[in-house]
Amino acid sequence: MNYLLIDTSNQPLSVAVTQDNKVLNEINTNEKTNHSVQLMPAISKVITGSQIAKEDIDAIIVAEGPGSYTGLRIGVTVAKTLAYALNAELYGVSSLKA
């Protein structure tokens, strides 16, 4: 199974693609730029770098807080939209447990 993982709950932005239990590609950044500017390019880069097609993503996992309200809104909205567009499962996980 191919997973897209998104964490925008705090200042650092983390996006990764995993296949089964292996990380294929990841981006972790602590830039001061808004997540709304960074997130979609980061997702595009990790999918391209993982050498899988976006249609091959089986599930999207997004951090659901606690954390920045605006950051959470951005991450969850993008995750929900991509899950719908790619016909992928959507899961939310606690930032603290992750």
Gaussian input, Z-matrix of N, CA and C with variables (Angstrom, degrees):
# hf/3-21g

backbone

0 1
 N
 C     1     B1
 C     2     B2     1     A1
 N     3     B3     2     A2     1     D1
 C     4     B4     3     A3     2     D2
 C     5     B5     4     A4     3     D3
 N     6     B6     5     A5     4     D4
 C     7     B7     6     A6     5     D5
 C     8     B8     7     A7     6     D6
 N     9     B9     8     A8     7     D7
 C    10    B10     9     A9     8     D8
 C    11    B11    10    A10     9     D9
 N    12    B12    11    A11    10    D10
 C    13    B13    12    A12    11    D11
 C    14    B14    13    A13    12    D12
 N    15    B15    14    A14    13    D13
 C    16    B16    15    A15    14    D14
 C    17    B17    16    A16    15    D15
 N    18    B18    17    A17    16    D16
 C    19    B19    18    A18    17    D17
 C    20    B20    19    A19    18    D18
 N    21    B21    20    A20    19    D19
 C    22    B22    21    A21    20    D20
 C    23    B23    22    A22    21    D21
 N    24    B24    23    A23    22    D22
 C    25    B25    24    A24    23    D23
 C    26    B26    25    A25    24    D24
 N    27    B27    26    A26    25    D25
 C    28    B28    27    A27    26    D26
 C    29    B29    28    A28    27    D27
 N    30    B30    29    A29    28    D28
 C    31    B31    30    A30    29    D29
 C    32    B32    31    A31    30    D30
 N    33    B33    32    A32    31    D31
 C    34    B34    33    A33    32    D32
 C    35    B35    34    A34    33    D33
 N    36    B36    35    A35    34    D34
 C    37    B37    36    A36    35    D35
 C    38    B38    37    A37    36    D36
 N    39    B39    38    A38    37    D37
 C    40    B40    39    A39    38    D38
 C    41    B41    40    A40    39    D39
 N    42    B42    41    A41    40    D40
 C    43    B43    42    A42    41    D41
 C    44    B44    43    A43    42    D42
 N    45    B45    44    A44    43    D43
 C    46    B46    45    A45    44    D44
 C    47    B47    46    A46    45    D45
 N    48    B48    47    A47    46    D46
 C    49    B49    48    A48    47    D47
 C    50    B50    49    A49    48    D48
 N    51    B51    50    A50    49    D49
 C    52    B52    51    A51    50    D50
 C    53    B53    52    A52    51    D51
 N    54    B54    53    A53    52    D52
 C    55    B55    54    A54    53    D53
 C    56    B56    55    A55    54    D54
 N    57    B57    56    A56    55    D55
 C    58    B58    57    A57    56    D56
 C    59    B59    58    A58    57    D57
 N    60    B60    59    A59    58    D58
 C    61    B61    60    A60    59    D59
 C    62    B62    61    A61    60    D60
 N    63    B63    62    A62    61    D61
 C    64    B64    63    A63    62    D62
 C    65    B65    64    A64    63    D63
 N    66    B66    65    A65    64    D64
 C    67    B67    66    A66    65    D65
 C    68    B68    67    A67    66    D66
 N    69    B69    68    A68    67    D67
 C    70    B70    69    A69    68    D68
 C    71    B71    70    A70    69    D69
 N    72    B72    71    A71    70    D70
 C    73    B73    72    A72    71    D71
 C    74    B74    73    A73    72    D72
 N    75    B75    74    A74    73    D73
 C    76    B76    75    A75    74    D74
 C    77    B77    76    A76    75    D75
 N    78    B78    77    A77    76    D76
 C    79    B79    78    A78    77    D77
 C    80    B80    79    A79    78    D78
 N    81    B81    80    A80    79    D79
 C    82    B82    81    A81    80    D80
 C    83    B83    82    A82    81    D81
 N    84    B84    83    A83    82    D82
 C    85    B85    84    A84    83    D83
 C    86    B86    85    A85    84    D84
 N    87    B87    86    A86    85    D85
 C    88    B88    87    A87    86    D86
 C    89    B89    88    A88    87    D87
 N    90    B90    89    A89    88    D88
 C    91    B91    90    A90    89    D89
 C    92    B92    91    A91    90    D90
 N    93    B93    92    A92    91    D91
 C    94    B94    93    A93    92    D92
 C    95    B95    94    A94    93    D93
 N    96    B96    95    A95    94    D94
 C    97    B97    96    A96    95    D95
 C    98    B98    97    A97    96    D96
 N    99    B99    98    A98    97    D97
 C   100   B100    99    A99    98    D98
 C   101   B101   100   A100    99    D99
 N   102   B102   101   A101   100   D100
 C   103   B103   102   A102   101   D101
 C   104   B104   103   A103   102   D102
 N   105   B105   104   A104   103   D103
 C   106   B106   105   A105   104   D104
 C   107   B107   106   A106   105   D105
 N   108   B108   107   A107   106   D106
 C   109   B109   108   A108   107   D107
 C   110   B110   109   A109   108   D108
 N   111   B111   110   A110   109   D109
 C   112   B112   111   A111   110   D110
 C   113   B113   112   A112   111   D111
 N   114   B114   113   A113   112   D112
 C   115   B115   114   A114   113   D113
 C   116   B116   115   A115   114   D114
 N   117   B117   116   A116   115   D115
 C   118   B118   117   A117   116   D116
 C   119   B119   118   A118   117   D117
 N   120   B120   119   A119   118   D118
 C   121   B121   120   A120   119   D119
 C   122   B122   121   A121   120   D120
 N   123   B123   122   A122   121   D121
 C   124   B124   123   A123   122   D122
 C   125   B125   124   A124   123   D123
 N   126   B126   125   A125   124   D124
 C   127   B127   126   A126   125   D125
 C   128   B128   127   A127   126   D126
 N   129   B129   128   A128   127   D127
 C   130   B130   129   A129   128   D128
 C   131   B131   130   A130   129   D129
 N   132   B132   131   A131   130   D130
 C   133   B133   132   A132   131   D131
 C   134   B134   133   A133   132   D132
 N   135   B135   134   A134   133   D133
 C   136   B136   135   A135   134   D134
 C   137   B137   136   A136   135   D135
 N   138   B138   137   A137   136   D136
 C   139   B139   138   A138   137   D137
 C   140   B140   139   A139   138   D138
 N   141   B141   140   A140   139   D139
 C   142   B142   141   A141   140   D140
 C   143   B143   142   A142   141   D141
 N   144   B144   143   A143   142   D142
 C   145   B145   144   A144   143   D143
 C   146   B146   145   A145   144   D144
 N   147   B147   146   A146   145   D145
 C   148   B148   147   A147   146   D146
 C   149   B149   148   A148   147   D147
 N   150   B150   149   A149   148   D148
 C   151   B151   150   A150   149   D149
 C   152   B152   151   A151   150   D150
 N   153   B153   152   A152   151   D151
 C   154   B154   153   A153   152   D152
 C   155   B155   154   A154   153   D153
 N   156   B156   155   A155   154   D154
 C   157   B157   156   A156   155   D155
 C   158   B158   157   A157   156   D156
 N   159   B159   158   A158   157   D157
 C   160   B160   159   A159   158   D158
 C   161   B161   160   A160   159   D159
 N   162   B162   161   A161   160   D160
 C   163   B163   162   A162   161   D161
 C   164   B164   163   A163   162   D162
 N   165   B165   164   A164   163   D163
 C   166   B166   165   A165   164   D164
 C   167   B167   166   A166   165   D165
 N   168   B168   167   A167   166   D166
 C   169   B169   168   A168   167   D167
 C   170   B170   169   A169   168   D168
 N   171   B171   170   A170   169   D169
 C   172   B172   171   A171   170   D170
 C   173   B173   172   A172   171   D171
 N   174   B174   173   A173   172   D172
 C   175   B175   174   A174   173   D173
 C   176   B176   175   A175   174   D174
 N   177   B177   176   A176   175   D175
 C   178   B178   177   A177   176   D176
 C   179   B179   178   A178   177   D177
 N   180   B180   179   A179   178   D178
 C   181   B181   180   A180   179   D179
 C   182   B182   181   A181   180   D180
 N   183   B183   182   A182   181   D181
 C   184   B184   183   A183   182   D182
 C   185   B185   184   A184   183   D183
 N   186   B186   185   A185   184   D184
 C   187   B187   186   A186   185   D185
 C   188   B188   187   A187   186   D186
 N   189   B189   188   A188   187   D187
 C   190   B190   189   A189   188   D188
 C   191   B191   190   A190   189   D189
 N   192   B192   191   A191   190   D190
 C   193   B193   192   A192   191   D191
 C   194   B194   193   A193   192   D192
 N   195   B195   194   A194   193   D193
 C   196   B196   195   A195   194   D194
 C   197   B197   196   A196   195   D195
 N   198   B198   197   A197   196   D196
 C   199   B199   198   A198   197   D197
 C   200   B200   199   A199   198   D198
 N   201   B201   200   A200   199   D199
 C   202   B202   201   A201   200   D200
 C   203   B203   202   A202   201   D201
 N   204   B204   203   A203   202   D202
 C   205   B205   204   A204   203   D203
 C   206   B206   205   A205   204   D204
 N   207   B207   206   A206   205   D205
 C   208   B208   207   A207   206   D206
 C   209   B209   208   A208   207   D207
 N   210   B210   209   A209   208   D208
 C   211   B211   210   A210   209   D209
 C   212   B212   211   A211   210   D210
 N   213   B213   212   A212   211   D211
 C   214   B214   213   A213   212   D212
 C   215   B215   214   A214   213   D213
 N   216   B216   215   A215   214   D214
 C   217   B217   216   A216   215   D215
 C   218   B218   217   A217   216   D216
 N   219   B219   218   A218   217   D217
 C   220   B220   219   A219   218   D218
 C   221   B221   220   A220   219   D219
 N   222   B222   221   A221   220   D220
 C   223   B223   222   A222   221   D221
 C   224   B224   223   A223   222   D222
 N   225   B225   224   A224   223   D223
 C   226   B226   225   A225   224   D224
 C   227   B227   226   A226   225   D225
 N   228   B228   227   A227   226   D226
 C   229   B229   228   A228   227   D227
 C   230   B230   229   A229   228   D228
 N   231   B231   230   A230   229   D229
 C   232   B232   231   A231   230   D230
 C   233   B233   232   A232   231   D231
 N   234   B234   233   A233   232   D232
 C   235   B235   234   A234   233   D233
 C   236   B236   235   A235   234   D234
 N   237   B237   236   A236   235   D235
 C   238   B238   237   A237   236   D236
 C   239   B239   238   A238   237   D237
 N   240   B240   239   A239   238   D238
 C   241   B241   240   A240   239   D239
 C   242   B242   241   A241   240   D240
 N   243   B243   242   A242   241   D241
 C   244   B244   243   A243   242   D242
 C   245   B245   244   A244   243   D243
 N   246   B246   245   A245   244   D244
 C   247   B247   246   A246   245   D245
 C   248   B248   247   A247   246   D246
 N   249   B249   248   A248   247   D247
 C   250   B250   249   A249   248   D248
 C   251   B251   250   A250   249   D249
 N   252   B252   251   A251   250   D250
 C   253   B253   252   A252   251   D251
 C   254   B254   253   A253   252   D252
 N   255   B255   254   A254   253   D253
 C   256   B256   255   A255   254   D254
 C   257   B257   256   A256   255   D255
 N   258   B258   257   A257   256   D256
 C   259   B259   258   A258   257   D257
 C   260   B260   259   A259   258   D258
 N   261   B261   260   A260   259   D259
 C   262   B262   261   A261   260   D260
 C   263   B263   262   A262   261   D261
 N   264   B264   263   A263   262   D262
 C   265   B265   264   A264   263   D263
 C   266   B266   265   A265   264   D264
 N   267   B267   266   A266   265   D265
 C   268   B268   267   A267   266   D266
 C   269   B269   268   A268   267   D267
 N   270   B270   269   A269   268   D268
 C   271   B271   270   A270   269   D269
 C   272   B272   271   A271   270   D270
 N   273   B273   272   A272   271   D271
 C   274   B274   273   A273   272   D272
 C   275   B275   274   A274   273   D273
 N   276   B276   275   A275   274   D274
 C   277   B277   276   A276   275   D275
 C   278   B278   277   A277   276   D276
 N   279   B279   278   A278   277   D277
 C   280   B280   279   A279   278   D278
 C   281   B281   280   A280   279   D279
 N   282   B282   281   A281   280   D280
 C   283   B283   282   A282   281   D281
 C   284   B284   283   A283   282   D282
 N   285   B285   284   A284   283   D283
 C   286   B286   285   A285   284   D284
 C   287   B287   286   A286   285   D285
 N   288   B288   287   A287   286   D286
 C   289   B289   288   A288   287   D287
 C   290   B290   289   A289   288   D288
 N   291   B291   290   A290   289   D289
 C   292   B292   291   A291   290   D290
 C   293   B293   292   A292   291   D291

   B1=1.4546
   B2=1.5259
   B3=1.3192
   B4=1.4551
   B5=1.5237
   B6=1.3321
   B7=1.4545
   B8=1.5171
   B9=1.3251
   B10=1.4603
   B11=1.5150
   B12=1.3387
   B13=1.4629
   B14=1.5246
   B15=1.3393
   B16=1.4627
   B17=1.5206
   B18=1.3493
   B19=1.4648
   B20=1.5223
   B21=1.3201
   B22=1.4676
   B23=1.5258
   B24=1.3265
   B25=1.4646
   B26=1.5323
   B27=1.3299
   B28=1.4622
   B29=1.5191
   B30=1.3252
   B31=1.4665
   B32=1.5233
   B33=1.3291
   B34=1.4772
   B35=1.5322
   B36=1.3089
   B37=1.4624
   B38=1.5179
   B39=1.3164
   B40=1.4597
   B41=1.5177
   B42=1.3207
   B43=1.4568
   B44=1.5260
   B45=1.3243
   B46=1.4643
   B47=1.5166
   B48=1.3155
   B49=1.4639
   B50=1.5181
   B51=1.3321
   B52=1.4578
   B53=1.5209
   B54=1.3066
   B55=1.4697
   B56=1.5159
   B57=1.3175
   B58=1.4565
   B59=1.5334
   B60=1.2992
   B61=1.4659
   B62=1.5216
   B63=1.3183
   B64=1.4629
   B65=1.5347
   B66=1.3339
   B67=1.4663
   B68=1.5227
   B69=1.3301
   B70=1.4572
   B71=1.5198
   B72=1.3355
   B73=1.4626
   B74=1.5215
   B75=1.3403
   B76=1.4578
   B77=1.5211
   B78=1.3204
   B79=1.4622
   B80=1.5155
   B81=1.3323
   B82=1.4575
   B83=1.5202
   B84=1.3075
   B85=1.4557
   B86=1.5180
   B87=1.3074
   B88=1.4643
   B89=1.5296
   B90=1.3308
   B91=1.4596
   B92=1.5174
   B93=1.3074
   B94=1.4629
   B95=1.5278
   B96=1.3286
   B97=1.4653
   B98=1.5294
   B99=1.3236
   B100=1.4657
   B101=1.5231
   B102=1.3211
   B103=1.4647
   B104=1.5273
   B105=1.3195
   B106=1.4592
   B107=1.5265
   B108=1.3145
   B109=1.4623
   B110=1.5246
   B111=1.3150
   B112=1.4675
   B113=1.5210
   B114=1.3264
   B115=1.4640
   B116=1.5305
   B117=1.3078
   B118=1.4723
   B119=1.5231
   B120=1.3563
   B121=1.4695
   B122=1.5307
   B123=1.3277
   B124=1.4668
   B125=1.5225
   B126=1.3233
   B127=1.4698
   B128=1.5267
   B129=1.3125
   B130=1.4632
   B131=1.5297
   B132=1.3288
   B133=1.4714
   B134=1.5292
   B135=1.3378
   B136=1.4690
   B137=1.5251
   B138=1.3140
   B139=1.4646
   B140=1.5263
   B141=1.3236
   B142=1.4620
   B143=1.5248
   B144=1.3200
   B145=1.4588
   B146=1.5188
   B147=1.3159
   B148=1.4658
   B149=1.5248
   B150=1.3331
   B151=1.4580
   B152=1.5285
   B153=1.3322
   B154=1.4649
   B155=1.5244
   B156=1.2972
   B157=1.4617
   B158=1.5266
   B159=1.3069
   B160=1.4751
   B161=1.5212
   B162=1.3109
   B163=1.4633
   B164=1.5313
   B165=1.3416
   B166=1.4634
   B167=1.5236
   B168=1.3317
   B169=1.4660
   B170=1.5228
   B171=1.3206
   B172=1.4585
   B173=1.5246
   B174=1.3334
   B175=1.4635
   B176=1.5232
   B177=1.3221
   B178=1.4605
   B179=1.5184
   B180=1.3169
   B181=1.4581
   B182=1.5213
   B183=1.3301
   B184=1.4601
   B185=1.5212
   B186=1.3296
   B187=1.4613
   B188=1.5231
   B189=1.3388
   B190=1.4684
   B191=1.5253
   B192=1.3171
   B193=1.4546
   B194=1.5035
   B195=1.2911
   B196=1.4629
   B197=1.5264
   B198=1.3190
   B199=1.4523
   B200=1.5057
   B201=1.3096
   B202=1.4623
   B203=1.5278
   B204=1.3274
   B205=1.4659
   B206=1.5276
   B207=1.3230
   B208=1.4621
   B209=1.5190
   B210=1.3250
   B211=1.4608
   B212=1.5208
   B213=1.3274
   B214=1.4632
   B215=1.5249
   B216=1.3260
   B217=1.4701
   B218=1.5146
   B219=1.3285
   B220=1.4608
   B221=1.5288
   B222=1.3237
   B223=1.4582
   B224=1.5134
   B225=1.3227
   B226=1.4723
   B227=1.5288
   B228=1.3175
   B229=1.4717
   B230=1.5170
   B231=1.3197
   B232=1.4653
   B233=1.5292
   B234=1.3219
   B235=1.4629
   B236=1.5335
   B237=1.3261
   B238=1.4673
   B239=1.5226
   B240=1.3209
   B241=1.4641
   B242=1.5230
   B243=1.3337
   B244=1.4610
   B245=1.5286
   B246=1.3201
   B247=1.4624
   B248=1.5279
   B249=1.3206
   B250=1.4625
   B251=1.5315
   B252=1.3291
   B253=1.4637
   B254=1.5250
   B255=1.3288
   B256=1.4661
   B257=1.5260
   B258=1.3358
   B259=1.4619
   B260=1.5335
   B261=1.3404
   B262=1.4660
   B263=1.5306
   B264=1.3094
   B265=1.4644
   B266=1.5253
   B267=1.3347
   B268=1.4587
   B269=1.5193
   B270=1.3355
   B271=1.4541
   B272=1.5188
   B273=1.3304
   B274=1.4565
   B275=1.5103
   B276=1.3265
   B277=1.4609
   B278=1.5222
   B279=1.3172
   B280=1.4490
   B281=1.5230
   B282=1.3142
   B283=1.4632
   B284=1.5170
   B285=1.3208
   B286=1.4595
   B287=1.5231
   B288=1.3284
   B289=1.4620
   B290=1.5225
   B291=1.3200
   B292=1.4694
   B293=1.5085
   A1=108.95
   A2=115.64
   A3=122.64
   A4=109.04
   A5=115.61
   A6=121.35
   A7=110.48
   A8=116.19
   A9=122.79
   A10=106.29
   A11=116.65
   A12=121.80
   A13=109.34
   A14=116.54
   A15=121.98
   A16=109.03
   A17=116.18
   A18=120.90
   A19=109.29
   A20=115.76
   A21=122.59
   A22=110.12
   A23=116.85
   A24=120.28
   A25=113.92
   A26=117.39
   A27=121.06
   A28=109.63
   A29=118.04
   A30=121.89
   A31=113.07
   A32=119.64
   A33=117.79
   A34=110.79
   A35=115.04
   A36=122.08
   A37=107.39
   A38=117.46
   A39=121.84
   A40=109.54
   A41=115.35
   A42=122.21
   A43=106.61
   A44=117.06
   A45=120.50
   A46=110.36
   A47=114.48
   A48=122.01
   A49=106.45
   A50=115.48
   A51=120.36
   A52=109.49
   A53=114.24
   A54=120.47
   A55=106.25
   A56=115.45
   A57=122.29
   A58=106.80
   A59=122.01
   A60=121.47
   A61=112.45
   A62=117.08
   A63=122.14
   A64=109.78
   A65=116.97
   A66=121.48
   A67=108.11
   A68=116.47
   A69=120.81
   A70=111.61
   A71=116.12
   A72=120.77
   A73=108.28
   A74=115.78
   A75=119.61
   A76=110.67
   A77=114.78
   A78=122.95
   A79=107.04
   A80=115.18
   A81=122.46
   A82=106.84
   A83=117.35
   A84=120.03
   A85=110.17
   A86=115.31
   A87=121.31
   A88=110.07
   A89=117.01
   A90=121.58
   A91=110.35
   A92=116.03
   A93=121.84
   A94=112.38
   A95=117.74
   A96=121.72
   A97=109.90
   A98=116.45
   A99=120.96
   A100=111.34
   A101=115.16
   A102=120.18
   A103=110.95
   A104=117.03
   A105=119.96
   A106=111.47
   A107=117.30
   A108=122.13
   A109=110.74
   A110=117.42
   A111=122.28
   A112=115.22
   A113=117.66
   A114=120.53
   A115=114.13
   A116=118.94
   A117=120.34
   A118=112.52
   A119=119.83
   A120=118.17
   A121=112.34
   A122=117.73
   A123=121.00
   A124=110.56
   A125=116.87
   A126=120.58
   A127=110.06
   A128=116.73
   A129=121.21
   A130=111.01
   A131=116.72
   A132=120.92
   A133=112.15
   A134=117.66
   A135=118.07
   A136=111.71
   A137=117.58
   A138=119.54
   A139=109.90
   A140=116.74
   A141=120.75
   A142=110.74
   A143=117.00
   A144=121.66
   A145=114.16
   A146=116.80
   A147=120.11
   A148=112.29
   A149=116.02
   A150=123.59
   A151=113.23
   A152=115.02
   A153=119.85
   A154=107.29
   A155=116.66
   A156=120.81
   A157=108.84
   A158=116.03
   A159=118.58
   A160=111.48
   A161=117.01
   A162=121.21
   A163=112.56
   A164=116.65
   A165=120.90
   A166=112.83
   A167=117.41
   A168=120.37
   A169=108.45
   A170=115.33
   A171=121.26
   A172=112.44
   A173=116.83
   A174=120.12
   A175=110.23
   A176=114.61
   A177=122.04
   A178=106.77
   A179=115.01
   A180=121.22
   A181=107.65
   A182=116.64
   A183=121.10
   A184=110.07
   A185=115.61
   A186=121.23
   A187=108.65
   A188=116.34
   A189=119.91
   A190=113.06
   A191=117.26
   A192=119.94
   A193=112.75
   A194=116.27
   A195=127.48
   A196=111.34
   A197=114.51
   A198=120.44
   A199=111.14
   A200=114.60
   A201=122.08
   A202=110.06
   A203=116.23
   A204=120.39
   A205=110.71
   A206=116.87
   A207=120.27
   A208=110.64
   A209=117.80
   A210=121.14
   A211=111.76
   A212=116.22
   A213=120.31
   A214=111.58
   A215=116.20
   A216=119.86
   A217=111.12
   A218=116.35
   A219=120.50
   A220=110.33
   A221=117.13
   A222=121.08
   A223=113.20
   A224=116.58
   A225=120.32
   A226=110.93
   A227=117.21
   A228=119.76
   A229=111.23
   A230=117.14
   A231=120.83
   A232=110.08
   A233=117.34
   A234=121.15
   A235=111.15
   A236=117.01
   A237=120.51
   A238=110.96
   A239=116.58
   A240=120.71
   A241=110.89
   A242=116.78
   A243=119.96
   A244=111.77
   A245=117.13
   A246=120.23
   A247=110.61
   A248=116.08
   A249=120.23
   A250=110.59
   A251=116.71
   A252=121.15
   A253=112.28
   A254=116.97
   A255=121.24
   A256=112.89
   A257=116.19
   A258=121.40
   A259=110.62
   A260=115.53
   A261=122.28
   A262=109.35
   A263=115.91
   A264=121.33
   A265=108.65
   A266=116.88
   A267=122.03
   A268=109.12
   A269=116.34
   A270=122.00
   A271=109.30
   A272=115.78
   A273=121.83
   A274=109.46
   A275=116.50
   A276=120.90
   A277=109.26
   A278=115.85
   A279=121.91
   A280=110.18
   A281=117.28
   A282=120.96
   A283=110.86
   A284=116.66
   A285=120.28
   A286=111.77
   A287=116.96
   A288=119.75
   A289=111.76
   A290=116.35
   A291=119.90
   A292=109.95
   D1=141.97
   D2=178.17
   D3=-105.14
   D4=129.35
   D5=-178.05
   D6=-121.00
   D7=139.76
   D8=169.25
   D9=-105.51
   D10=123.76
   D11=-177.85
   D12=-112.01
   D13=133.60
   D14=-176.34
   D15=-132.19
   D16=130.01
   D17=173.78
   D18=-133.99
   D19=109.27
   D20=177.26
   D21=-121.29
   D22=19.93
   D23=-172.17
   D24=-72.75
   D25=-20.99
   D26=-179.65
   D27=-137.78
   D28=-172.17
   D29=-177.36
   D30=-54.60
   D31=-47.95
   D32=177.81
   D33=-67.80
   D34=141.86
   D35=175.46
   D36=-106.28
   D37=129.90
   D38=178.55
   D39=-130.10
   D40=129.85
   D41=177.28
   D42=-138.30
   D43=135.96
   D44=-179.68
   D45=-148.31
   D46=157.97
   D47=170.38
   D48=-121.19
   D49=128.89
   D50=176.60
   D51=-122.63
   D52=152.15
   D53=175.60
   D54=-126.53
   D55=116.61
   D56=-170.77
   D57=57.04
   D58=-115.69
   D59=179.18
   D60=-112.44
   D61=21.61
   D62=-177.31
   D63=-112.71
   D64=129.62
   D65=176.80
   D66=-78.12
   D67=119.55
   D68=179.02
   D69=-85.91
   D70=-38.45
   D71=-179.83
   D72=-163.41
   D73=148.77
   D74=178.84
   D75=-151.36
   D76=154.39
   D77=173.01
   D78=-131.87
   D79=128.32
   D80=174.24
   D81=-128.78
   D82=123.16
   D83=-177.92
   D84=-138.64
   D85=148.82
   D86=178.38
   D87=-121.05
   D88=28.91
   D89=179.65
   D90=-65.72
   D91=153.64
   D92=-179.27
   D93=-79.64
   D94=-2.91
   D95=178.57
   D96=-68.15
   D97=145.59
   D98=178.94
   D99=-59.95
   D100=145.44
   D101=176.83
   D102=-60.94
   D103=-29.32
   D104=-179.94
   D105=-62.96
   D106=-26.06
   D107=178.89
   D108=-87.82
   D109=-34.89
   D110=-172.88
   D111=-88.63
   D112=-29.61
   D113=-166.26
   D114=-63.27
   D115=-54.48
   D116=-176.37
   D117=-62.94
   D118=-43.18
   D119=175.09
   D120=-62.03
   D121=-36.27
   D122=178.61
   D123=-65.17
   D124=-42.93
   D125=178.34
   D126=-61.74
   D127=-44.94
   D128=179.06
   D129=-59.86
   D130=-43.20
   D131=-179.34
   D132=-65.44
   D133=-43.15
   D134=-177.76
   D135=-70.95
   D136=-34.20
   D137=177.47
   D138=-67.93
   D139=-46.40
   D140=178.02
   D141=-61.33
   D142=-44.99
   D143=-178.97
   D144=-68.07
   D145=-22.56
   D146=179.77
   D147=-82.93
   D148=-10.12
   D149=178.61
   D150=61.55
   D151=35.35
   D152=170.01
   D153=-121.10
   D154=157.81
   D155=176.24
   D156=-80.77
   D157=149.01
   D158=-179.82
   D159=-60.88
   D160=-28.33
   D161=178.34
   D162=-69.72
   D163=-14.45
   D164=-179.94
   D165=-86.87
   D166=-0.53
   D167=178.18
   D168=-75.37
   D169=122.76
   D170=-177.20
   D171=-89.25
   D172=-31.51
   D173=-176.95
   D174=-151.81
   D175=151.17
   D176=176.11
   D177=-118.68
   D178=130.73
   D179=179.86
   D180=-118.07
   D181=125.42
   D182=-175.61
   D183=-126.29
   D184=140.42
   D185=176.08
   D186=-71.44
   D187=133.52
   D188=-176.47
   D189=-115.19
   D190=20.46
   D191=173.22
   D192=101.55
   D193=177.36
   D194=8.31
   D195=-71.69
   D196=161.16
   D197=179.94
   D198=163.85
   D199=-162.32
   D200=-179.20
   D201=-63.11
   D202=127.14
   D203=-179.00
   D204=-59.71
   D205=-47.38
   D206=-179.24
   D207=-64.84
   D208=-43.35
   D209=178.39
   D210=-60.17
   D211=-42.21
   D212=178.64
   D213=-64.09
   D214=-42.86
   D215=178.78
   D216=-59.35
   D217=-43.75
   D218=-179.13
   D219=-63.29
   D220=-50.51
   D221=-177.93
   D222=-62.06
   D223=-46.28
   D224=-177.82
   D225=-68.42
   D226=-39.49
   D227=179.26
   D228=-63.58
   D229=-45.82
   D230=178.47
   D231=-63.59
   D232=-44.00
   D233=-179.68
   D234=-61.32
   D235=-45.08
   D236=-179.82
   D237=-64.23
   D238=-42.16
   D239=-179.36
   D240=-65.09
   D241=-45.77
   D242=179.17
   D243=-65.36
   D244=-40.30
   D245=178.75
   D246=-60.46
   D247=-42.14
   D248=178.38
   D249=-65.94
   D250=-47.12
   D251=-176.26
   D252=-67.17
   D253=-34.29
   D254=-177.31
   D255=-96.35
   D256=0.66
   D257=-177.13
   D258=54.78
   D259=45.63
   D260=-178.37
   D261=-109.29
   D262=156.63
   D263=174.29
   D264=-68.72
   D265=155.26
   D266=179.27
   D267=-129.55
   D268=128.48
   D269=179.20
   D270=-130.24
   D271=140.24
   D272=173.51
   D273=-108.83
   D274=140.38
   D275=178.35
   D276=-129.37
   D277=149.56
   D278=176.73
   D279=-67.27
   D280=132.65
   D281=177.02
   D282=-62.21
   D283=-34.60
   D284=-179.48
   D285=-69.99
   D286=-41.49
   D287=179.99
   D288=-71.65
   D289=-33.18
   D290=-179.83
   D291=-71.16

